[in-house]
């Protein structure tokens, strides 16, 4: 007798299938030889948890993070300058006006190269390792507890991936902030990175790693956990039909909407640390205590926040749209969905 679906799945992983894909229609079968997920178009197949699977997620992360962060460079430039010099750049509207008057259109794209390279590298580790750690922690927990505590799985997986991703991002973030907020420091990545190493040593590249972790780890935990839960709620309470019955465009629309909503939460949670990163990377020899004293608690939570909400909400929605579009393109399901009920205990 051919092994059942549950037996086939169990040989490969204890992970509940909903953590990676929607429940399959009852009439569809999965071959016993491998746990492979048909693409929505059913033209391609990629084996789940294989090197190809993680490779696809890594490439999707690069495509979703590098270009999107680069596209919002003008917002980032103004935001960083508001954080560093609130007297000169009083708010978003005056910030854009001052920047355009002093530096022209070119000024809005300062730091685009370290942004593209740095956030591309970060996205590779963030998404690829999130998928890995999500499976790893689910295997440790087992099907029942992974289902019961799925949000903890999302939080642990995203935190683990971001800790590593920020090591790749930090040197480029240090160069980016200086290029954007210190006119004359450098034109971009090619001359900014060597100059920073010459003046501050290799340690200068990682001076902001702790504040960066403080900003990015809570941000990513909120980004992934809230997205997964928001998407699940949309399918349950808004669309009110199983994910597998939705078209590709509907599923990608859910990803974009869920991503934007998650991005708003991310911006609020990570904003104080974002102010710290900008301050420390712009002030040689400054400490966290100096930043808190200079900015004040209220300033840390509110300075530049409206612009960051606009930027991060747009970024996060676009990133999930691009990431899930790439997954669909290579034959994988979109991220998130409705969790099936646990099977009844054996008699």
N, C-alpha and C positions, 0 to 999 in steps of 0.2 A: 504494500500500500504506500502511495506517495505521502511524504510528510506534509502535515498541515501547515498553514501560513504561520501560526504561532510557533510551531516547532522549527520551521525554517528561520524565522527571525531570531528565535532564542539561541540558535547555534552561533549567531554572529554578534549579537549584542543584547544586553538586558534593557537597553534604553527604550522607553515608551516611544512609539512611532510618532505621536503627535508633536514631540519636541522638534521634529524635523519636517514633518509633512502633515497634510490633512488626511483624515481617514479615507481609505479607498472605497469606491463603490462596491457593494457586496458581490456583484457579478464578476469583478476583475480578479484574476489570479496572478500570483507571483511565482516564477519558476523556482523549483527547489534548489537549483544549482547555485544561485546567488541571490542576495537581497538587493535587487535593483529597482529603482523607482522610475517608471515611465515618465517622460516629459509630458507637459500638458498637450503638446502637439502630437505626442507618441511617435516622434520621428527619431529621437535619440534616447540612449540609456546610459546612465552613469551609475556605477555601483556605489552605494552609500558607504561612507567611512573609508573608502579606498584612497590611495594617493591622488587619483584623478579628482575625487570629490573635494579633498582639502586644497588641492591645487586650484580648482575652479573657484572655491570660496576665497582663496588668497588673491587671485586675479580680480575677482569681483570687488574685494576690499580696496585694492589699488585704484580701480576705475571709479569707485564710488566716493573715495575720500580726497585723492589728489586733485582732480579737476574741479570738484565742487568747492573746496576751500579756496582754490585759486580764483574761481569765478567771483567769489565775494570778497576779494582782496580790498576793493575800495571801502567796504563797510568795516573791514578789519583794521585798515589804516586809520580811519577816523576814530574808531572805538579805542584803539591803543593810545592815540594822542589825547583823547578826552581823559583817559585814565591817568596819563602821565602829567598833563598840563591842563587842568580844568579851568584855570584862569584864562588862558588863551583860547582853548576850545571848550566853550561853556556848555554847549549841548550839541545834539546831532546836526541841526540845521546850520548853526553858526560854524560848526566844525567842518562841514563840507565847504562852506563859503570861504573860510580862512585857508583851507588846504588848496582850493582851486585858485585863489588869488595869489598865493605865495609860490605854488609849485606847478600849477596847471594840471592838465589831465594826467600827465605822466606821474605826478605825485601820488595819484590814487592807486597806482599799480606797483609802488615800491615794495620790494620783498616778495614778488610773485614766484621767483625761482625757488628760494628756500621753502616757500609754502607748498609748491607743487611736489618737490622731492620729499620733504619732510612728512607731509600728510599722506603722500602715496605710500611711503614706507610704513607709517603708522597704520594705515588702513589694511595693509597686507597682514600684519600681525594681529590687528584687532579682530578682523572678521575670520581669518583662517584659524587662529587659535581659539576664538570663541566657539566655533563649531567643534573643535577638538575637545576643549575643556567641558563643554556642555555634555558631550557623549561620555567623557571620562568620569565626571562626577555622577552622571546618571547610572553608569555601570556600577560604581561603588555603592550607590544608594539602593539599587535594585528597582524593578518596575513599580512596585507599590509605593515606596517612599519617594521615588522620583516624580511620580504623578501627584502625590499628596503635597510635596514640597517643591513643586516645579519652579516657583518664583525664586526660591533659594538657589536652585540649580542655575537659573539665569543670572542671578547676582554673582554667584561664585565664579561662573564661567567667564563673565564679562570682566570682573575685577582681575582675574588671573591673566587674561589676555592683554588687558590694558597696561598692567605693570610692565610687561615685556615690550609692548608697542611703544611706550613712552621713552624707553631707552634709545630706540631708533629715532624718535621724533626730536628729542631734547636739543641736540646740537643745532639742528635747522631752525628750531623755534628761537633759540638764543640769537642766531644771526638775523632772523626775520624781524624780531622786535627792535634790534638796534638799527637795522636799515630803515625801518618804518618810522622810528621816533627820534633818530639822531641824524639830521641832515649832514651830509658830508662824511659819515662813517664809512660807507661803501656804496657801490652801485647795486650790488646784489650778492648772490651766493658765491660766484667765482672769486671775487676779491674780498668779500666779507668774511668767509670762513677762515682763510689763511690769516687775515688781519686779527681776527679774534684769538686765534691760537697763538700768534706772535705776542700779542699784548697781555693776554691773561692765561696762556697755557691751555693744555687740554682740559684742565679742571674748569676753566671758564665756560666750556661748552656744556657742562653739567651742573653749573651753579644753580640753575633753576629746576633741577630734577624733583626735589621734594615738593615745591609748590605746584609743579606740573602734575605730579601724581595726585596732589591734593585737588587739582582742578579736573583732571581727566578721568581718574578712577571713579569718583562719584558720578561724573557726567556719563561715563560709559555704562556703569551699572544702571543708572536711570534710563539711559537710551535703550538698552537691550531689554531689561525687565519690563519697563513700561510699554515698550513697543509690542512685545510678545503678548502681554495681557490686554492691551488696547485692541490689537488685531483679533484676539479671541472674542472680546466683547462685541466688536463690530459684527463678526459673523453670527454670534448668538442673538444679539438684540436689535441690530439694524438691518442686516441682510436677511436674517432668519432662514437661511438655508445652508446646507453643508458646503464647505469650501470647494469640494470636488465638482459641485454642480455649477460653480461660477466660471465665467470665461476668463481667459488670460488677462484681458483688459480690466475686468472687475477686480481680480485678485491684485493686480498691480496698483489699481486705484486705492484699494484698502491699504496696501503697503505705504503709499505716499501720504494718505491722510493720517494713518497711524504714526508714521514717522514724524510728521509735522507736529502732531499733538505731543509726542514724546519729546521732541526738540524743545518745546516751550518749558517743560518740566526740567529738562537738562540744563537749560540756560540759567534758571533760577538757582538750582542746586550748586552749580559749579562757578557762579559768578564771583563770589568773594576770592576764590583761589585764582581766578583769571586776572583780577586786579593785582594780586600779589605777584604773579608771573611777570606781568608787564612792568611793575615797579622795580622788582629785583633785577630784571634783565636790563633795565635802563639806568640803574643807580649802582655804580661800582662800589663794592664794599658794604652795601646796605644789608640789613638783616630783616627777618620777618617782623621783629619788634619795631624796627624803624618804619616799616611799611604800615603797620597797624597804627602807630602814632601819627604818621603823616596823613593817612587816608581817613582814619577814624572808622569805627564799626559801621556806622550808617553809610559812609562813603564806600566802604568795601562791598556792601550789599547792593548799593543803588547806582553808583557812578558808572554810566555807560550801559545800564541794564536794558533799557528799551531797545537800543540798537543791537545789543547782544541777543535779545529774544527774537528780533526780526532775522538776524543773521543765522542763529543756531536753528531756529524753527525751519527756515528755508533750507539750510544745509542738511538737516537730519531727514526731512521729507524727501529731498532730492537723493540723498545717499541711499535710503532704503529703496526708493524707486529704481535707481541704477543697479544696486546690488541684486535685487530680486529679478530685474529684467535680464541681467546676465545669467542668473541661475536658470531662468526659464529658457534662455537661448541655448544653454549647454545641456538642457534636459533634466533640470532639477526643479522641484516644486518651490514656490515662494515660501518665505519664512513665516512661521506662526500659523495659527488656525485653531479650530475648536478641539478641545481635549475630549476624547471619548470617555465614557464612564468606565470605572474599573470593573473588571469581570467579577461576578459573584464568587465568594470563597468556595473552595471545593468542599463537598459534603463529607 
